Amino acid sequence: MVSCGSRENPGFFASVGIMWQELGIALCLVLVLEGILPFLYPRHWRGAVLQAARLPDRRLRLIGLASMLLGTALLYLLH
């Protein structure tokens, strides 16, 4: 008889459900954090977005890469 898990070990399919829940929580936190600056300082935030829009593609890609690498490193250190 094949078992998908027990009470102590919920098994693969239950852990996938937990993963999607955690991913949803992370996305919600990103939205909250992304909304803080436009809510508190809309004029300054708009100016920063306009400046970012004028940056060349290469510079934006490097900023995005640096952000992803920093986030990955911090996640590794915290987890």
NORRA-V341983 format. One record per pair of residues at least 12 apart in sequence whose ideal C-beta (glycine too) atoms are under 8 Angstrom apart, sorted by the first residue. I is the first residue (numbers start at 1). J is the second residue. Records with the same first field share a line. If there is no record, write none. Layout:
I = J ; J
This chain:
none
